Amino acid sequence: MPHVYIIGEITGASGFDQQLSLQGEFKFVTSDKWQCLGGDAQGTTWVGEAEMDEDMSIWNHPIQIHYSTRGMYGWPKLRIQVNTIDDEDRVDLAGYGFCHVPMSPGTHSLDIVTTRPKGSFWDHISSKYVGGYPRYTNPDEVTKTSFSPGLEVITRGVVHVKLSVVLKGFEKTGVKMVPQHIKDHNLS
């Protein structure tokens, strides 16, 4: 049975409001053909604050997970939810985002653009005075390609991730996975 090892870190986030502390929630989303054999498929980073002269909140949160799979369908996606924490320790949504875990072995730097639902005019007014931006009832829905066409969103910041992907046993199933640097070299 093929195995996928994902090792790395959620480095941090940039492009969000610099005056608020940021915290990330992450989850690897897969199909039922994938089984987590070790590591954390979901978790929460610690709180990071951007320095006054910088735009980056540093998390350096480690990721390590081991999957076995019965097929290529449902390849892991990393879903991120960024929350803001104000001076009163109130938590509010800053944005959602996701990326596909690269299918090629090697080390990858990924930037995940985040968005949040725009909501109605009254949602906007309420969020300014009371707090609480609109949220999705199931955040995993953002990883689906058929997710709410026509939904209005507001682009927020970017979450920076570094992942190393190690593959084992795919050649026994007739699938050849080529490292990214070899793909890039063959294209030129």
N, C-alpha and C positions, 0 to 999 in steps of 0.2 A: 504494500500500500504506500503511495507517495506521501512524503512529509514536507511541510513548509515550516521553516523557523524564521521568525521575525524578531529582530533585535535592534534596539535603537533608543531614541529619545524624542520627546516632544520638547523642542528647544525653548519655545516661547511664542509670544504673540506681539504683533506690531500693527499700528494703524488704528488703534482704539483710542478712546478718550484717555489722555495721559493722567488725568486727575483721579482716576479710579483704580482700585486694585482689581486684578483679573485672576480668574481661576478657570481651569479647563476640565471638562468631563469628556472622557473618550470611551469608545466602544468599537470593537471589531465586529462587523456584521457579515455573516456568511449564510450559505444555504444549509439545509439539513444534511448535505453530503459531506460536510466538514465536521470534524470532531476536535475539540480543544483537548490536547493531552497534557498541557502544562502551561503555566504562566497565567496572567490576568487578561481576560478578554475585555474587561472594562475597568474603569477606575477614575480617580479624580486627582488632578495635580494639586500642588500646594499653591498658595496665593503668591502672585508676583506683582511687583509695582515697578512702573517705568521710572527711571531716573529723570530728573528735571530736564537734562539736556539730551536725553535719548527717547526714542519712540518705542523701545522694545521692553516688554515685561518678560523677564527670564524665568523659565520653569525648570528646564533641564530634568524633566521627569522621565525616568527609565521605562522602557517597554521591552518585554521579553515574552514571547508566546510561541507555542509549538502546536501545529495542526497536523492531522492526518486527513486524507481526503479519498473519496471514492470516485471523484470526477472533477473536471475543471469548472463545472457550473457552480456559481456562487463564490467565486474567488474572493478572498477577504477584502473588505472596504473598511477604512478607518473613519468613523464618524466622530466629529468634534462638536462640543457645545461649549461656548465661552460665556462665562457669567461675570458680571461686575459686582464688586462688593464696595459699598460706600462707607463713609465714616461712622455710620450708625449700625454697621454690620448687616445691612439689608442686601440681599442677593437678588439680582435681576438679570434677565437674559441680555447678552450682548450679540450673540450670533450663533448660527449653525453652519457647519461645513463638512465635507467629506472628500476623501480621495480613494482611488483604488490602490491597494498595495501592489507595487510593481511585480510583474510576472517574471522578470529577468533577475537572475542572481546578481548580487553585488550590493554596493552601498549607494543609496539614493537620498538626495536632498529634495524635499517636497514642500511646496507652499500651498496651504489650503485656504482659499478665499471663503470668508464667512458672510452670511446674510441673515436677516431676520425678517419675519412677516411685517409688511407695512401696516396692515390693519386699516380700520376706518378712520375718518376724521375724528370721531369721538374717542377712539382708542388712542390716537395721538395726543389729544388734549388731556385725557386721563393719565397717560404715562408721564406727561410733563409735570402734573400737579400731585398726583397720587403715587406714581411709579407703576411698574408692572407692564412691560411690553407684551404684545400678543405672543403666544407660544403655540407650537404644534402639539396636538394631543399625543402623537407618537413620533418622537424625534427621528427614529430610524427610517421614517418615510422619505427623508431628504436623500437617502442613498438610492432610491428607485428612479429609473429613467422615466417612468410614467407619472411622476409625482406632480400633481396639481398644475397642469398647463394653464397659463394665464394668471397664476398667483403672483401678486405684486410683492416684491421684497426690496429691502434696503441693504445695500452692500455695506459691510462693516470693515473689519480688519482682516489680517492674515495670520494664520497659525503656521509656524515653521517646524518641520519634522525631519529627522534624519533616521532612515531605516536601512538596515542591512538584511537582505533576504538570502536565505540558504535553502536550497532545494535538494531533496534526496528521494531517489526511487522513481522519478518520472520516466527515466529511460526504459525501465522495465515495462512500462505501459505503452511504449511507442511514442511518447511525447518528448521532443528535444527542446530544452529551454536554453537559449543562447544568452550569455552575459551581455549587458548593455554596451560595453566598450567594443565588443566584437561586432555588434549590430551597427553601431555608429561608423566603425572603420569600413565595413562592407558597403555602406551607403555612399561613401565618397569615392 
